[in-house]
Amino acid sequence: MAINIFRRRSEARPSMKVRLVRALGSIAAILLLSGVISILEYRRMSDYVSELIASDIKSINLSQKLSDITQEYDQQMLAVVVTNDISLMPDFDLEYFRAQSDSLRNSIKSQAALPIVDSLEVSFNEFMNTSLKFDEVFLADTINTGEWFFGTLQPRYSKFRDDVNVLNEAIHTNLQTNSSDFDAGFYRSIIPGVVSVSAGILLVFLLLYFIMANYVRPLYKMSDGIDDYRASGRRYNYNFDGDDQLANINAGLTELVEENVELKRRVKALREEREKDQE
């Protein structure tokens, strides 16, 4: 007996409330999951690309700082040549320059730009080693300081400036690439949201069809059956598959209408019998 009851309960179809809760819960779960995925994907992409962009901006600033330091040093040496006054010879803070150069190397994330940094360091070392001979050249009577400055030192400084420009171009190119990746990543991160919204809309239409077919249409049929019974006394005989609350209501209506028909029939029979007795 207990086994049969268990089987009946396990074979019973879910109620109206359970079906609607499951359907709406599925839609909510899909939308929530896709929203979480979209947010996590966007945050991961945003943090990664933002870090790369910040590194590129830092690299550009450091590169410009190195260029400005070296340019100021070169112009001060030019002032010594123009004024012919060795007392104006500047002191170059080589340790500070090396620290900024190391920061520049550490801030660059692009592997393609690292060889350019190596070339930049080589050209700077050539310029600096040559500039250290400035005092010797200035004090020598056999060497023209102006010719040495423009013929020997200045080409090395120009090579350094060219390497700085090449590095800046590489960093700007990488910055543009990272910005494009950020835009592409943004659209890629919203794809789960678009898919989930589309799936949610599809599920809404399916749920609408399910409600119309399984609940709204039976209710209309039940209402039409009751109207026909009231208008013409036609028996209420609407049946549909199901074992939920709506089917229970339909069975109750059928039973009530049948009882009402039987009651009317008995009342009519009693009335006819009275009329016969009175005659």
Secondary structure as GFF3:
##gff-version 3
##sequence-region A 1 279
A	DSSP	alpha_helix	2	11	.	.	.	ID=ss1
A	DSSP	alpha_helix	16	83	.	.	.	ID=ss2
A	DSSP	three_ten_helix	86	88	.	.	.	ID=ss3
A	DSSP	alpha_helix	94	107	.	.	.	ID=ss4
A	DSSP	alpha_helix	114	131	.	.	.	ID=ss5
A	DSSP	alpha_helix	134	139	.	.	.	ID=ss6
A	DSSP	alpha_helix	145	148	.	.	.	ID=ss7
A	DSSP	pi_helix	149	153	.	.	.	ID=ss8
A	DSSP	alpha_helix	154	189	.	.	.	ID=ss9
A	DSSP	alpha_helix	191	211	.	.	.	ID=ss10
A	DSSP	pi_helix	212	216	.	.	.	ID=ss11
A	DSSP	alpha_helix	217	232	.	.	.	ID=ss12
A	DSSP	alpha_helix	245	278	.	.	.	ID=ss13
###
